[in-house]
Amino acid sequence: MIIQKTAEEIELIRESALIVSKTLGMLASEIKPGITTLRLDSLAEAFIRDHGAVPGFLGLYDFPNTLCVSPNAQVVHGIPNGTPLKDGDIISVDCGAIKHGFYGDHAYTFPVGDVSSDVLKLLEVTKASLYEGIKAFRIGNRVGDIGYAVQQYCENKGYGVVRELVGHGLGRTMHEDPEVPNYGRKGSGKKIIEGMVIAIEPMINMGSKSINHHSDGWTITTKDGMPSAHFEHNVAIVNGNPELLSTFDYIYEVLGITSYEEQPFKS
């Protein structure tokens, strides 16, 4: 069952989401060759707590850390460790926070140092597909329209769209109805309704859509060992249209990126 949020609840989710946004912005200044993902995890936990929130992933389903950090061929759910990042890596950083009983949860895939042009293209396409999905999240559409938009955008450019991992509703729990796949048929799935809040999160592979689940119970990698990218936003339906609750602006400020991609979805 989809849980419609009041205007007040949407603002509380926005507050939690913006703490995650600021955390990712802080990490953007730290992600460089030589740093370990355990160090990033420690910095993120301290930052979230300093902002009056609690890490949303730590202990959730027994996950052991604050961040899911997934470099290169890892798709999602990577566990922080002591291996330093290298020049040319990419790393998906997925982060959650809880404040006032509501979750924020989103992700960004960062280049580390000098990254090859073909891998940067994967990042560009995956992030662009996120906004294609957001455009389809509006009254009059269904959840399948979101997945269709993401799938068509990425597959038309030759990339693999992961099937087993999906976006989700968001609120007092991290994962609410509905599931939001990154593939689908137009006009299929649950109706999009006013007050709906979801996390849209394309997980796109450079090669095959196939994945492997590892024995640690968390880590997921591409089956062919090729890179994967992951971008995620939290979005609400307000007056029939999608409104972003999260932002990449804090990341862009650190990285010196000028972007207008979020403007159509801001209040």
PASEBA-1860 file (N, C-alpha, C; in nm, 3 decimals):
! residues 267
1> MIIQKTAE> 0.084/-0.120/0.000/0.000/0.000/0.000/0.088/0.125/0.000 ~ 0.058/0.217/-0.090/0.131/0.343/-0.095/0.085/0.434/0.018 ~ 0.179/0.488/0.093/0.148/0.578/0.204/0.161/0.722/0.156 ~ 0.048/0.791/0.140/0.053/0.931/0.100/0.106/1.016/0.215 ~ 0.191/1.113/0.181/0.250/1.200/0.281/0.180/1.336/0.281 ~ 0.165/1.391/0.400/0.114/1.527/0.411/0.224/1.626/0.372 ~ 0.187/1.752/0.354/0.286/1.855/0.323/0.391/1.864/0.434 ~ 0.347/1.850/0.558/0.440/1.856/0.671/0.535/1.738/0.671
9> EIELIRES> 0.485/1.620/0.638/0.571/1.501/0.633/0.671/1.510/0.519 ~ 0.629/1.565/0.406/0.722/1.584/0.293/0.836/1.676/0.334 ~ 0.806/1.780/0.411/0.912/1.871/0.455/1.008/1.802/0.551 ~ 0.959/1.710/0.633/1.047/1.635/0.723/1.136/1.540/0.644 ~ 1.080/1.477/0.542/1.163/1.391/0.455/1.267/1.475/0.384 ~ 1.227/1.594/0.338/1.322/1.684/0.273/1.438/1.718/0.367 ~ 1.408/1.743/0.494/1.513/1.776/0.591/1.614/1.662/0.603 ~ 1.564/1.539/0.611/1.655/1.423/0.618/1.732/1.406/0.488
17> ALIVSKTL> 1.662/1.424/0.375/1.728/1.409/0.245/1.840/1.513/0.229 ~ 1.817/1.634/0.275/1.919/1.738/0.259/2.040/1.713/0.349 ~ 2.019/1.646/0.461/2.136/1.605/0.541/2.221/1.506/0.462 ~ 2.156/1.413/0.393/2.230/1.321/0.306/2.300/1.399/0.194 ~ 2.229/1.494/0.133/2.289/1.575/0.026/2.414/1.646/0.075 ~ 2.408/1.703/0.194/2.523/1.775/0.250/2.635/1.678/0.284 ~ 2.598/1.558/0.329/2.700/1.457/0.358/2.775/1.419/0.231 ~ 2.702/1.396/0.123/2.766/1.363/-0.004/2.852/1.478/-0.054
25> GMLASEIK> 2.808/1.601/-0.030/2.889/1.716/-0.067/3.019/1.722/0.011 ~ 3.013/1.692/0.140/3.134/1.686/0.221/3.228/1.578/0.170 ~ 3.173/1.463/0.137/3.256/1.351/0.090/3.319/1.383/-0.046 ~ 3.252/1.467/-0.126/3.307/1.502/-0.257/3.445/1.565/-0.245 ~ 3.470/1.636/-0.135/3.600/1.700/-0.116/3.705/1.601/-0.065 ~ 3.662/1.482/-0.024/3.753/1.382/0.034/3.786/1.269/-0.062 ~ 3.701/1.250/-0.165/3.716/1.135/-0.254/3.827/1.164/-0.355 ~ 3.939/1.099/-0.333/4.056/1.116/-0.420/4.144/0.993/-0.404
33> PGITTLRL> 4.237/0.970/-0.495/4.324/0.853/-0.482/4.394/0.850/-0.345 ~ 4.393/0.731/-0.283/4.462/0.711/-0.158/4.373/0.702/-0.037 ~ 4.252/0.759/-0.042/4.163/0.751/0.073/4.094/0.615/0.074 ~ 4.066/0.563/0.193/3.995/0.436/0.204/3.846/0.462/0.221 ~ 3.767/0.362/0.185/3.623/0.377/0.202/3.583/0.370/0.350 ~ 3.665/0.305/0.433/3.639/0.308/0.577/3.653/0.449/0.632 ~ 3.751/0.524/0.581/3.767/0.663/0.624/3.648/0.746/0.580 ~ 3.601/0.727/0.457/3.482/0.797/0.411/3.363/0.765/0.500
41> DSLAEAFI> 3.351/0.639/0.539/3.241/0.595/0.624/3.245/0.665/0.759 ~ 3.363/0.674/0.817/3.379/0.740/0.946/3.343/0.888/0.938 ~ 3.388/0.953/0.832/3.357/1.095/0.813/3.206/1.116/0.797 ~ 3.141/1.028/0.723/2.998/1.041/0.699/2.919/1.022/0.828 ~ 2.954/0.923/0.907/2.880/0.900/1.032/2.890/1.021/1.123 ~ 3.011/1.074/1.139/3.030/1.191/1.226/2.951/1.311/1.174 ~ 2.952/1.332/1.044/2.883/1.446/0.984/2.733/1.436/1.006 ~ 2.676/1.319/0.983/2.532/1.299/1.001/2.492/1.324/1.147
49> RDHGAVPG> 2.568/1.269/1.239/2.535/1.287/1.381/2.552/1.433/1.423 ~ 2.653/1.499/1.369/2.673/1.641/1.400/2.558/1.728/1.351 ~ 2.483/1.678/1.254/2.368/1.752/1.201/2.235/1.705/1.261 ~ 2.244/1.639/1.376/2.125/1.604/1.451/2.046/1.488/1.398 ~ 2.108/1.407/1.314/2.042/1.291/1.256/2.117/1.164/1.294 ~ 2.062/1.052/1.252/2.121/0.920/1.278/2.146/0.853/1.143 ~ 2.261/0.786/1.126/2.283/0.714/0.999/2.169/0.617/0.969 ~ 2.115/0.626/0.849/2.000/0.545/0.814/2.031/0.402/0.779
57> FLGLYDFP> 2.154/0.374/0.736/2.190/0.239/0.694/2.251/0.157/0.808 ~ 2.314/0.223/0.903/2.388/0.153/1.009/2.294/0.066/1.091 ~ 2.310/-0.066/1.081/2.225/-0.160/1.152/2.098/-0.197/1.079 ~ 2.064/-0.127/0.971/1.944/-0.160/0.895/1.963/-0.294/0.825 ~ 1.875/-0.388/0.853/1.890/-0.525/0.802/2.029/-0.582/0.839 ~ 2.084/-0.533/0.951/2.216/-0.574/1.002/2.332/-0.526/0.914 ~ 2.309/-0.423/0.831/2.422/-0.367/0.755/2.520/-0.303/0.854 ~ 2.653/-0.324/0.835/2.748/-0.286/0.940/2.799/-0.143/0.936
65> NTLCVSPN> 2.759/-0.062/0.837/2.822/0.069/0.821/2.721/0.179/0.787 ~ 2.774/0.302/0.782/2.692/0.419/0.748/2.672/0.432/0.598 ~ 2.774/0.401/0.520/2.769/0.414/0.375/2.769/0.278/0.306 ~ 2.701/0.271/0.193/2.727/0.165/0.095/2.821/0.226/-0.009 ~ 2.937/0.166/-0.024/3.039/0.220/-0.115/3.077/0.111/-0.215 ~ 3.057/0.141/-0.342/3.065/0.037/-0.445/3.152/0.085/-0.561 ~ 3.281/0.047/-0.560/3.371/0.092/-0.667/3.362/0.005/-0.793 ~ 3.379/0.070/-0.907/3.405/0.003/-1.035/3.297/-0.098/-1.071
73> AQVVHGIP> 3.327/-0.229/-1.066/3.231/-0.331/-1.107/3.130/-0.364/-0.998 ~ 3.146/-0.306/-0.879/3.043/-0.325/-0.777/2.923/-0.238/-0.813 ~ 2.804/-0.296/-0.804/2.682/-0.225/-0.843/2.629/-0.143/-0.725 ~ 2.601/-0.211/-0.614/2.551/-0.146/-0.493/2.589/-0.231/-0.372 ~ 2.564/-0.174/-0.253/2.573/-0.242/-0.124/2.714/-0.284/-0.085 ~ 2.816/-0.221/-0.144/2.952/-0.251/-0.104/2.979/-0.209/0.040 ~ 3.056/-0.289/0.111/3.088/-0.263/0.252/3.221/-0.187/0.259 ~ 3.226/-0.076/0.333/3.352/-0.002/0.346/3.466/-0.090/0.397
81> NGTPLKDG> 3.588/-0.064/0.346/3.704/-0.143/0.388/3.829/-0.057/0.381 ~ 3.943/-0.118/0.405/4.068/-0.045/0.414/4.146/-0.034/0.285 ~ 4.087/-0.071/0.173/4.156/-0.062/0.044/4.152/0.082/-0.008 ~ 4.267/0.143/-0.037/4.266/0.281/-0.087/4.207/0.289/-0.228 ~ 4.137/0.398/-0.254/4.090/0.425/-0.389/4.209/0.458/-0.479 ~ 4.197/0.423/-0.607/4.304/0.445/-0.703/4.261/0.544/-0.811 ~ 4.359/0.610/-0.870/4.334/0.697/-0.983/4.267/0.617/-1.095 ~ 4.155/0.670/-1.147/4.083/0.601/-1.253/3.965/0.519/-1.205
89> DIISVDCG> 3.951/0.502/-1.072/3.834/0.433/-1.018/3.710/0.520/-1.033 ~ 3.595/0.455/-1.021/3.471/0.526/-0.990/3.415/0.462/-0.863 ~ 3.336/0.539/-0.788/3.278/0.483/-0.666/3.138/0.538/-0.643 ~ 3.043/0.447/-0.633/2.907/0.483/-0.595/2.902/0.495/-0.443 ~ 2.853/0.609/-0.395/2.836/0.630/-0.252/2.686/0.649/-0.226 ~ 2.629/0.554/-0.153/2.487/0.554/-0.119/2.477/0.580/0.031 ~ 2.393/0.677/0.069/2.391/0.722/0.208/2.246/0.744/0.253 ~ 2.220/0.717/0.381/2.088/0.742/0.438/2.100/0.813/0.572
97> AIKHGFYG> 1.995/0.886/0.608/1.990/0.954/0.737/1.846/0.955/0.787 ~ 1.832/0.952/0.919/1.699/0.959/0.981/1.697/1.079/1.074 ~ 1.595/1.162/1.059/1.571/1.273/1.151/1.420/1.291/1.166 ~ 1.375/1.314/1.288/1.232/1.330/1.317/1.151/1.211/1.268 ~ 1.215/1.092/1.265/1.143/0.970/1.230/1.128/0.944/1.082 ~ 1.190/1.026/0.996/1.178/1.007/0.852/1.316/0.989/0.789 ~ 1.319/0.911/0.682/1.444/0.878/0.612/1.469/0.971/0.494 ~ 1.598/0.998/0.470/1.648/1.046/0.342/1.745/0.940/0.291
105> DHAYTFPV> 1.755/0.924/0.160/1.836/0.815/0.105/1.867/0.843/-0.040 ~ 1.992/0.878/-0.071/2.026/0.891/-0.212/2.173/0.868/-0.237 ~ 2.211/0.868/-0.366/2.343/0.818/-0.405/2.398/0.897/-0.523 ~ 2.531/0.893/-0.532/2.603/0.958/-0.642/2.726/0.874/-0.673 ~ 2.758/0.860/-0.802/2.879/0.789/-0.842/2.986/0.891/-0.879 ~ 3.098/0.886/-0.805/3.206/0.983/-0.819/3.320/0.926/-0.904 ~ 3.377/1.005/-0.993/3.505/0.968/-1.054/3.617/0.994/-0.956 ~ 3.719/0.910/-0.958/3.834/0.925/-0.869/3.956/0.958/-0.955
113> GDVSSDVL> 4.002/1.081/-0.949/4.117/1.119/-1.030/4.083/1.123/-1.178 ~ 4.172/1.071/-1.259/4.160/1.076/-1.405/4.091/0.951/-1.454 ~ 3.965/0.962/-1.493/3.882/0.847/-1.532/3.867/0.846/-1.684 ~ 3.866/0.727/-1.742/3.859/0.713/-1.887/3.729/0.771/-1.942 ~ 3.734/0.814/-2.067/3.618/0.880/-2.129/3.499/0.787/-2.141 ~ 3.522/0.658/-2.165/3.408/0.567/-2.179/3.338/0.545/-2.046 ~ 3.413/0.545/-1.937/3.352/0.530/-1.805/3.279/0.659/-1.766 ~ 3.337/0.774/-1.798/3.268/0.900/-1.772/3.137/0.907/-1.849
121> KLLEVTKA> 3.134/0.850/-1.968/3.010/0.847/-2.046/2.904/0.762/-1.976 ~ 2.945/0.650/-1.917/2.852/0.569/-1.839/2.791/0.651/-1.726 ~ 2.873/0.728/-1.655/2.822/0.811/-1.547/2.724/0.915/-1.600 ~ 2.760/0.977/-1.710/2.675/1.080/-1.769/2.539/1.024/-1.809 ~ 2.538/0.910/-1.874/2.413/0.850/-1.920/2.328/0.804/-1.801 ~ 2.391/0.744/-1.701/2.316/0.695/-1.585/2.250/0.812/-1.513 ~ 2.323/0.919/-1.493/2.264/1.035/-1.424/2.154/1.098/-1.508 ~ 2.174/1.108/-1.636/2.069/1.163/-1.722/1.943/1.078/-1.719
129> SLYEGIKA> 1.961/0.946/-1.709/1.844/0.856/-1.704/1.764/0.877/-1.577 ~ 1.831/0.916/-1.469/1.761/0.947/-1.345/1.659/1.058/-1.369 ~ 1.699/1.161/-1.439/1.607/1.273/-1.464/1.498/1.235/-1.565 ~ 1.529/1.142/-1.656/1.423/1.089/-1.743/1.316/1.019/-1.659 ~ 1.360/0.943/-1.559/1.265/0.877/-1.470/1.185/0.977/-1.389 ~ 1.252/1.081/-1.340/1.182/1.182/-1.260/1.075/1.253/-1.344 ~ 1.105/1.282/-1.470/1.007/1.347/-1.557/0.880/1.263/-1.572 ~ 0.895/1.131/-1.566/0.780/1.042/-1.583/0.701/1.022/-1.454
137> FRIGNRVG> 0.753/1.074/-1.344/0.688/1.060/-1.212/0.592/1.177/-1.194 ~ 0.467/1.158/-1.239/0.369/1.266/-1.230/0.229/1.207/-1.235 ~ 0.133/1.283/-1.184/-0.006/1.239/-1.186/-0.048/1.209/-1.330 ~ -0.119/1.099/-1.347/-0.162/1.055/-1.480/-0.078/0.940/-1.531 ~ 0.040/0.921/-1.471/0.127/0.810/-1.508/0.122/0.701/-1.402 ~ 0.190/0.591/-1.433/0.204/0.480/-1.340/0.352/0.451/-1.319 ~ 0.380/0.368/-1.220/0.520/0.339/-1.187/0.595/0.281/-1.306 ~ 0.527/0.202/-1.387/0.592/0.144/-1.505/0.643/0.248/-1.602
145> DIGYAVQQ> 0.582/0.367/-1.603/0.629/0.473/-1.691/0.767/0.523/-1.649 ~ 0.795/0.521/-1.520/0.927/0.562/-1.471/1.033/0.464/-1.521 ~ 1.010/0.336/-1.498/1.104/0.235/-1.542/1.122/0.233/-1.693 ~ 1.012/0.252/-1.765/1.021/0.256/-1.911/1.112/0.369/-1.957 ~ 1.098/0.485/-1.895/1.179/0.601/-1.935/1.327/0.576/-1.910 ~ 1.360/0.519/-1.794/1.501/0.489/-1.762/1.555/0.383/-1.857 ~ 1.479/0.277/-1.875/1.525/0.165/-1.958/1.549/0.207/-2.102 ~ 1.454/0.279/-2.159/1.469/0.319/-2.299/1.589/0.410/-2.318
153> YCENKGYG> 1.608/0.502/-2.225/1.719/0.596/-2.238/1.852/0.522/-2.235 ~ 1.867/0.429/-2.142/1.996/0.361/-2.125/2.020/0.253/-2.230 ~ 1.918/0.172/-2.258/1.937/0.064/-2.354/1.959/0.119/-2.495 ~ 1.898/0.231/-2.526/1.920/0.291/-2.658/2.063/0.339/-2.676 ~ 2.134/0.355/-2.566/2.275/0.396/-2.572/2.370/0.278/-2.548 ~ 2.313/0.157/-2.540/2.394/0.036/-2.536/2.432/-0.014/-2.399 ~ 2.365/0.034/-2.293/2.401/-0.007/-2.157/2.303/-0.110/-2.102 ~ 2.349/-0.184/-2.000/2.267/-0.286/-1.936/2.194/-0.231/-1.815
161> VVRELVGH> 2.063/-0.255/-1.806/1.981/-0.206/-1.696/1.957/-0.321/-1.599 ~ 2.007/-0.307/-1.478/1.994/-0.412/-1.376/1.847/-0.434/-1.343 ~ 1.806/-0.558/-1.338/1.666/-0.593/-1.314/1.636/-0.625/-1.167 ~ 1.731/-0.684/-1.097/1.703/-0.739/-0.964/1.697/-0.634/-0.854 ~ 1.744/-0.512/-0.881/1.754/-0.407/-0.780/1.668/-0.289/-0.824 ~ 1.593/-0.233/-0.730/1.491/-0.134/-0.767/1.490/-0.017/-0.671 ~ 1.428/0.093/-0.715/1.396/0.202/-0.625/1.275/0.166/-0.540 ~ 1.226/0.264/-0.462/1.127/0.229/-0.360/1.060/0.353/-0.303
169> GLGRTMHE> 0.945/0.330/-0.240/0.884/0.435/-0.160/0.970/0.468/-0.039 ~ 0.949/0.587/0.018/1.034/0.635/0.126/0.950/0.714/0.225 ~ 0.981/0.694/0.354/0.908/0.768/0.456/0.957/0.734/0.594 ~ 0.869/0.683/0.678/0.909/0.642/0.813/0.992/0.515/0.811 ~ 0.987/0.443/0.704/1.076/0.330/0.682/1.155/0.354/0.554 ~ 1.271/0.289/0.545/1.357/0.308/0.430/1.294/0.257/0.301 ~ 1.226/0.144/0.311/1.169/0.082/0.192/1.018/0.064/0.210 ~ 0.942/0.148/0.141/0.797/0.139/0.140/0.750/0.100/0.001
177> DPEVPNYG> 0.621/0.071/-0.009/0.559/0.057/-0.141/0.558/0.194/-0.209 ~ 0.571/0.197/-0.342/0.586/0.083/-0.431/0.733/0.056/-0.462 ~ 0.763/-0.063/-0.511/0.892/-0.085/-0.575/0.894/-0.005/-0.706 ~ 1.013/0.049/-0.738/1.027/0.134/-0.857/1.139/0.077/-0.944 ~ 1.108/-0.020/-1.031/1.211/-0.077/-1.118/1.263/0.026/-1.218 ~ 1.381/-0.002/-1.272/1.442/0.082/-1.375/1.413/0.028/-1.515 ~ 1.312/-0.055/-1.525/1.264/-0.107/-1.652/1.114/-0.124/-1.639 ~ 1.043/-0.132/-1.749/0.899/-0.151/-1.737/0.825/-0.118/-1.865
185> RKGSGKKI> 0.693/-0.129/-1.855/0.605/-0.099/-1.968/0.525/0.027/-1.937 ~ 0.506/0.108/-2.038/0.421/0.226/-2.023/0.282/0.185/-1.975 ~ 0.228/0.261/-1.881/0.092/0.236/-1.835/0.076/0.119/-1.742 ~ 0.187/0.059/-1.698/0.178/-0.056/-1.607/0.214/-0.013/-1.464 ~ 0.178/-0.096/-1.368/0.215/-0.071/-1.229/0.117/0.020/-1.158 ~ 0.153/0.055/-1.035/0.063/0.133/-0.950/0.052/0.277/-0.998 ~ -0.066/0.334/-0.973/-0.090/0.473/-1.011/-0.004/0.566/-0.926 ~ 0.045/0.670/-0.988/0.118/0.776/-0.917/0.015/0.871/-0.859
193> IEGMVIAI> 0.026/0.898/-0.728/-0.075/0.977/-0.658/-0.012/1.094/-0.583 ~ -0.094/1.193/-0.554/-0.049/1.310/-0.479/0.006/1.267/-0.343 ~ 0.116/1.329/-0.300/0.175/1.298/-0.171/0.264/1.175/-0.170 ~ 0.285/1.115/-0.287/0.372/0.997/-0.298/0.518/1.042/-0.291 ~ 0.601/0.970/-0.216/0.744/0.999/-0.207/0.821/0.872/-0.240 ~ 0.913/0.882/-0.335/0.989/0.765/-0.376/1.137/0.799/-0.393 ~ 1.217/0.695/-0.394/1.357/0.703/-0.434/1.370/0.640/-0.571 ~ 1.412/0.720/-0.668/1.438/0.670/-0.804/1.588/0.652/-0.814
201> EPMINMGS> 1.634/0.533/-0.855/1.778/0.506/-0.850/1.824/0.411/-0.961 ~ 1.850/0.465/-1.079/1.905/0.381/-1.186/2.038/0.317/-1.147 ~ 2.049/0.188/-1.171/2.173/0.111/-1.155/2.204/0.053/-1.292 ~ 2.305/0.108/-1.358/2.327/0.084/-1.501/2.468/0.031/-1.522 ~ 2.478/-0.075/-1.600/2.607/-0.140/-1.626/2.660/-0.105/-1.765 ~ 2.791/-0.094/-1.775/2.852/-0.066/-1.903/2.830/-0.182/-2.001 ~ 2.827/-0.304/-1.948/2.809/-0.421/-2.032/2.674/-0.488/-2.009 ~ 2.677/-0.614/-1.973/2.556/-0.693/-1.952/2.479/-0.644/-1.830
209> KSINHHSD> 2.346/-0.666/-1.833/2.262/-0.634/-1.717/2.279/-0.734/-1.604 ~ 2.347/-0.845/-1.626/2.355/-0.954/-1.528/2.448/-0.918/-1.413 ~ 2.411/-0.968/-1.294/2.487/-0.938/-1.172/2.517/-1.065/-1.093 ~ 2.613/-1.055/-1.002/2.646/-1.161/-0.907/2.627/-1.112/-0.765 ~ 2.573/-1.198/-0.680/2.561/-1.170/-0.537/2.675/-1.240/-0.465 ~ 2.744/-1.169/-0.377/2.861/-1.224/-0.311/2.827/-1.289/-0.177 ~ 2.920/-1.368/-0.126/2.895/-1.448/-0.007/2.884/-1.366/0.121 ~ 2.926/-1.237/0.118/2.910/-1.155/0.238/2.765/-1.113/0.261
217> GWTITTKD> 2.678/-1.148/0.166/2.537/-1.117/0.180/2.499/-0.977/0.137 ~ 2.595/-0.897/0.097/2.569/-0.759/0.059/2.623/-0.722/-0.079 ~ 2.750/-0.745/-0.102/2.815/-0.695/-0.223/2.756/-0.756/-0.349 ~ 2.727/-0.669/-0.445/2.673/-0.711/-0.575/2.763/-0.653/-0.683 ~ 2.808/-0.738/-0.775/2.896/-0.693/-0.884/2.836/-0.730/-1.019 ~ 2.886/-0.665/-1.123/2.846/-0.702/-1.258/2.903/-0.840/-1.291 ~ 2.826/-0.919/-1.363/2.870/-1.054/-1.395/2.990/-1.055/-1.488 ~ 2.999/-0.954/-1.576/3.109/-0.951/-1.673/3.228/-0.869/-1.625
225> GMPSAHFE> 3.221/-0.815/-1.503/3.333/-0.740/-1.446/3.348/-0.599/-1.500 ~ 3.251/-0.554/-1.579/3.258/-0.418/-1.632/3.199/-0.318/-1.533 ~ 3.232/-0.190/-1.545/3.187/-0.091/-1.446/3.036/-0.074/-1.442 ~ 2.989/-0.027/-1.326/2.848/0.002/-1.305/2.836/0.138/-1.237 ~ 2.729/0.210/-1.267/2.705/0.341/-1.206/2.567/0.343/-1.139 ~ 2.554/0.433/-1.040/2.433/0.438/-0.958/2.411/0.583/-0.914 ~ 2.296/0.638/-0.949/2.256/0.771/-0.904/2.114/0.763/-0.848 ~ 2.087/0.840/-0.742/1.957/0.828/-0.675/1.914/0.964/-0.621
233> HNVAIVNG> 1.784/0.994/-0.640/1.721/1.112/-0.582/1.595/1.072/-0.506 ~ 1.556/1.155/-0.411/1.427/1.142/-0.342/1.333/1.246/-0.400 ~ 1.212/1.202/-0.437/1.120/1.287/-0.511/0.979/1.270/-0.456 ~ 0.906/1.381/-0.445/0.767/1.380/-0.400/0.676/1.430/-0.510 ~ 0.550/1.386/-0.506/0.449/1.444/-0.594/0.380/1.556/-0.517 ~ 0.397/1.679/-0.568/0.339/1.798/-0.508/0.262/1.872/-0.617 ~ 0.132/1.887/-0.595/0.045/1.950/-0.696/0.056/1.879/-0.831 ~ 0.067/1.748/-0.824/0.063/1.666/-0.945/0.194/1.645/-1.015
241> NPELLSTF> 0.299/1.715/-0.971/0.427/1.711/-1.041/0.541/1.666/-0.949 ~ 0.653/1.620/-1.009/0.765/1.575/-0.927/0.841/1.693/-0.868 ~ 0.871/1.682/-0.739/0.951/1.784/-0.670/1.068/1.716/-0.599 ~ 1.189/1.760/-0.630/1.308/1.702/-0.566/1.313/1.739/-0.419 ~ 1.342/1.638/-0.337/1.368/1.660/-0.194/1.518/1.656/-0.165 ~ 1.593/1.592/-0.252/1.739/1.583/-0.241/1.802/1.670/-0.349 ~ 1.933/1.691/-0.339/2.002/1.771/-0.439/2.147/1.727/-0.451 ~ 2.200/1.742/-0.571/2.344/1.721/-0.593/2.421/1.854/-0.589
249> DYIYEVLG> 2.353/1.963/-0.557/2.417/2.094/-0.561/2.538/2.104/-0.469 ~ 2.534/2.039/-0.354/2.648/2.045/-0.261/2.769/1.974/-0.321 ~ 2.746/1.866/-0.394/2.854/1.798/-0.465/2.911/1.888/-0.573 ~ 2.822/1.949/-0.651/2.866/2.032/-0.762/2.944/2.154/-0.715 ~ 2.904/2.208/-0.601/2.977/2.323/-0.546/3.122/2.286/-0.518 ~ 3.143/2.167/-0.460/3.279/2.121/-0.429/3.357/2.091/-0.557 ~ 3.292/2.028/-0.653/3.360/1.984/-0.775/3.369/2.092/-0.881 ~ 3.306/2.207/-0.857/3.312/2.315/-0.954/3.231/2.290/-1.079
257> ITSYEEQP> 3.120/2.220/-1.063/3.033/2.185/-1.175/2.914/2.281/-1.180 ~ 2.886/2.334/-1.298/2.766/2.414/-1.319/2.661/2.325/-1.385 ~ 2.544/2.316/-1.322/2.440/2.227/-1.374/2.303/2.290/-1.349 ~ 2.215/2.272/-1.448/2.077/2.320/-1.436/1.978/2.204/-1.441 ~ 2.028/2.083/-1.425/1.946/1.964/-1.443/1.831/1.953/-1.342 ~ 1.851/2.008/-1.223/1.750/1.994/-1.117/1.644/2.103/-1.122 ~ 1.668/2.210/-1.194/1.579/2.326/-1.189/1.431/2.295/-1.219 ~ 1.402/2.208/-1.318/1.260/2.182/-1.346/1.187/2.112/-1.232
265> FKS> 1.261/2.059/-1.135/1.199/1.977/-1.032/1.212/2.038/-0.893 ~ 1.244/2.168/-0.886/1.257/2.237/-0.759/1.134/2.325/-0.734 ~ 1.101/2.340/-0.607/0.983/2.420/-0.572/1.013/2.569/-0.588
END
